[in-house]
Amino acid sequence: MLILLPPSEGKAELGDGPTLDLSRLSFPSLTASRKKVLSALTALCRKSRAQAQAVLGLSPGQLGEIGKNRELRTAPTLTAAELYTGVLYDNLDLASLPPDAAERAARSLLIFSGLWGVLRITDRVPPYRLSMGVRLPPLGGLAAQWRKPITPVLDAEPGLVVDLRSSTYATAWQPGARAVGVRVLKDGKVVSHMAKATRGVIARSLLENGVDPQTPQELAKVLDSLGHAVALGPAPTGGRPWTLDVTA
């Protein structure tokens, strides 16, 4: 089973480990693309503060992120498990997982990133600012930039795909009919911010309980048995993913 996560805008401020070594990150076939995006981002942030602010969509209070991006090659790193601190990750609470669940998390969790493409939680990277929705000069849209190198890598990974990504990150890899996209409903309506917390809870439930569903139907049964209110949508057509609605 693969569990796909978005990153979070909220991140730890500083790393405390060695500097970035792209060759040690998971999925080494992505190294060339990582170098290209990293070079474009650092060049943007060193060239023009005003342009970097506009491209990255930063508020005046977030301008310190430009300085972080300038120093990505020399900044201390931390694991992806420690880096992301948003609502989803607060509810996933990786640091408190028991040892067997932490091992499953290291195997199953894949975090999508505008800068790194895909990370495992054990990968060490510095704090950064770059959303998958950014059009980064001169590369253009990052989702399109990442789709070609990511697709063959993750297509080769076996197992059911539980897709907890937001729409911005979902476009970087489309796993097709073996995937189950999770929607979060409140009062019968799809919600966004509350969905982050629920997705974190769902991911933790799957990791803590040591389950490995092989089909969308099995996933729905497992989550129902764990106390989640779920409804699996009809079988998709045209290679599209399944949809699983979870009531928050």
N, C-alpha and C positions, 0 to 999 in steps of 0.2 A: 504494500500500500504506500502510495505517495500522498503527502498532504502539502498542498501548495498554499503559500502565504504571501501576502504583500509585505513590503517593509512598513516602517512607520515613519511619519514625519518627525516624531519625537525620538531623540537618540541620546545616548550617553554623551557627556561633554568631552571626555578625554579617555584615551586608551592608556594602558600601562605596560604594553608588551613591545616586542621588536617592531621595527618598521616594516612596511608593506613588502611582501614577497609574492608577486603574482604567480610564480611557479608552484607555490604551495597551496593554492586555492583548489577546491574541488572542480571537476570538469575542466581539465587542462586544455581541451580543445577550444575553450573560450578565451584563452590567454591573449591571442592576437586581437580579438575584438575588445577585450578589456583594456589593453594598451591603447587602442585607438580612441575609445571613449574617454579614458583617463587623460590622455594628451589633449584632447579637444576641450575638456572641462578645465584643466589647469591653465591652458592657454587663454581661454575666455576670462577666467578670474584674474589673471595677471595683466591682461591687456586693458580692460576698461571696467571700472567698478560700476558705472551707470549701465553699461550693456549687460554685465553679469546680473545685476539686480533685475533688469527687465526680462532677460531670458529665463532666469531661474524663478521668477515670480516672487521675489522677496519683498517683505515689508521693510520700512526703515529700521524697525527693531530687530531684523534678522540679518543685517548686513555683515555681522561677524561670520556668517556662514561662508562668505566669499574668501575670507582669510583662511579658513579651514581648507577650502578646496584648493587654494594655492599651494598648500604644504602637504598634500596627500602622500607624496612619495617619501617624505621624511618624518611624518607624524607617527607617534606610537599607535599600535593597533590594539584591538580587543576582539573577542569572539563575537560572531553575529548573535549568539545567544545573549550576550551582555549588551550589545550595541542598541538594539531596538527596544524602545520603552513606551510605546503608545498603548492605547486602550486594549487592543487585541493581545499584545504581549503581556500586559498587566494581568489579564485574565488567564492566559496560557501559563504564566508564572513558571518559566523553565527552571529557574534556580531551585524551586522546591519539589521538582519531580523526584520520586524515588529512583534509585539506580537503574532498575530494569526499564522503567519508563524513559529515563534519560537516554539510555542506549537506543531505544526505539526512536526517540526524537532525532538522534544523530543520523539514523538511517533513513527515516521517513520524511522529515520536514525539509522542504525546499523553499527558500525565500527569494522572491524575484526582486531585482534591483535595477534601476535605471543606469547605474554605474558599473555594477559587477555582473549583470545578467542574471545569474542564479547562484545562490550560496547555500551551503549547508551550515548548520548552526555552529559547527566547530571551526569554520573558516575565520581567519583573523584579518580584519580590515580596519582602517581608521574611520572616525566619524566624518561624514560627508553630507552634502546636500545636492541631490539630483533626482528629480522625479521622472518616472517613465513617460510622463505626459509632456516633457520638455522637448522642444525642437532645438537641438544643440548644434550651433554652427561649427564647422561646415557640414556636419553629418546629417542633419535633419531630424525627423521624428525618431525617438529612441526605440519605441516598440517595433517599428519596422526594421530598425538597425539590428535589433537583437533576434528577431524572429528566425532569420536564416541560420545563424550559427546554433541557436538553442534547439531548434526543432529536431535535427537528427540525433542530438545528444539525449534529449529526454524521450524521444520516441523509442529509444533503445532500452529505457528503464522499464522493468516489468511491473505489473500490479495495477490494481484499481487506483484511480486518481481522484482524490477528494479535493475539490477546487474551492478554496476559501479566499481567493484573490478578489480584489476590487476590479472593476471593469477596465481601468487604465492598464493594469498589469496583465489581465487575462488575454489581451491581444498579442502579447509577446510569445505565447505558445498556446496552441489550441489542440488539446489532446484527443478530441473527438469522442466517440461513443463509449470509450472505456472510462470517461470522466463523469463525475457527478458534481455539478455546480450547486453550491449551497446558497439559497436565498433566505433572508430572515424577514419574518412578517410580524407585524404588531397590529392588532385589530383588523386583520385581513389585508393589510397594506404592506408593501415592501418598504423597509426602512434602511437607512444608510449608517448613521453614526452608531445607533444601538447595535447594528449588525456586527460591528467590530468586537464588542464584548462577547456577543453570542458565539461568534466564530472562534474566539479564543477558548471559550468554554468547551465547544465541540471538539477542538483539536486536543485539548487536555484530556477529555473523556476518553477519546480513542487511544491515546498514548498510555494513560494510567491503567486502563483495563486490559491491555495486552491483546486487543482484538485485531484480526487481519481479514476483514471482509473481502470477498473475491468478486462480488457482483453488487450493483446498485441496490438490489432487493435485500441482500444480506446487510449492507450498510444501514438501510432504513430500519431493519429489524434490530440491529445492534443498538442504534441510537435510541430507538423506542424502549428497549430493555434497560437502557441507562437513564431513563426518565425524561428524555427529550420528546417534545411534541413535534412529530415529523409527518410529512406526506410526500411520497415519491410521485413525481409526475409521470405522464404516459411515456411509453417508449419513444425516443426521438427518431427522426428520419434524417437521411442525408448526412450521416456521420456526425451529427451534433451531439453535444453532451447531454446527459440526463439532468433533470432539475429536482432538487430536494428542498422542499420548503420546511423551515424550522420556525416555530412560533416562539417569540421571545417572551 
